[in-house]
Amino acid sequence: MTKSDAMLCTIFKGSRESELYLYVPQKAGKENIPESLRERMGDIVEVMTLQLTSDKKLARANTVKVLNDIKEKGYYLQLPPDITGQVTFDGD
């Protein structure tokens, strides 16, 4: 992906699910988030805006998949991490 293929992207989080993030093109803004996602997310807050390119590293998402989903669907939904396999230790 070249600089001309770079995309300015805004990331939002909702009030209902911890660590659920929605990536949208900056120019789309939160007004264009589909109603089904609005309902799932609750109150929507902007987290940050960044420029994505295929070589940019993201902490918990594959950038190429993010960019492809945004181009195809208009957004990328980053789900919370799966915690079912984690073991908790309560000190006993």
N, C-alpha and C positions, 0 to 999 in steps of 0.2 A: 504494500500500500504506500502510495506516495503522499507527500504533503498536501497535494491537491485533493486526495481522498480522505483527508483528516476530517473529523466531525466534532463540532462543539456540542457537548452533551451536558444536560443538566440532570442531576441525580436527586431524587426525592425519597423521603421515608414517610411512613404512615404511623398513626398512633395505635393501631390495633395489633400489629405483629412486630416483635423485636427483630431487628436485623433483616427486614424485608425492604429492599430498595428497588426503585423504578428508575431506569435510565431512559431519557427521551431526548430528541434533538433540541438544542437550546431554543431554536426558533418556534418550536411547537408549544412550549410552555405547559403549565399544569392545566390550563383550560381544555386542552385536547386529550387529556387522559380518559380512556374509555370508562363508562359508568360502572361496569362490573369491577374494574380495578379500584375505582373511587370507593365503592362500597366495601371492598375487602380491606382497603388501607385505612379508612377512617379519615381523620384530619391529616392533610398532606402538607409536609414542610420541606422546603428546598434545603438540601444538604450542601451541594457544591456544583460548580460548573467546571468541566475540564475538557481538554482537547484529546480525543481518542484517535489513535492510529494503531494499525495492527501490531506494531512492535512495542507499544506501551504495555507495561505490566500492571495488572490489577490484582488486588489482594485475593479475592475469592471468585473471580470470573475470568473466563477466557475472552480476551478482547475481540478476537475475530468473531466469536459467537455473538458477543454483545453488538458489534457493528452490523453483522448480518441480520440479527433479529430486529434491530432498529430499522434497517432498510426494508425488511419484509413486512413487519407488523406495526412499525411506528414506535416501538418501545422494547425494552428488555427488562424482564422481571427477575431480580436476584432474590432467590428464596433464602430463608434462614438456614444455617447449617443443620445437618441431620445430627441430632444428639442422642438418638436411640442406642447407638453403640457405645456411648460413653458410660463409664462406671463412676459413681460418686463415692466418696469416702467421708464418712461422718465422724471419724476419729475413734470409733469403737474397735 
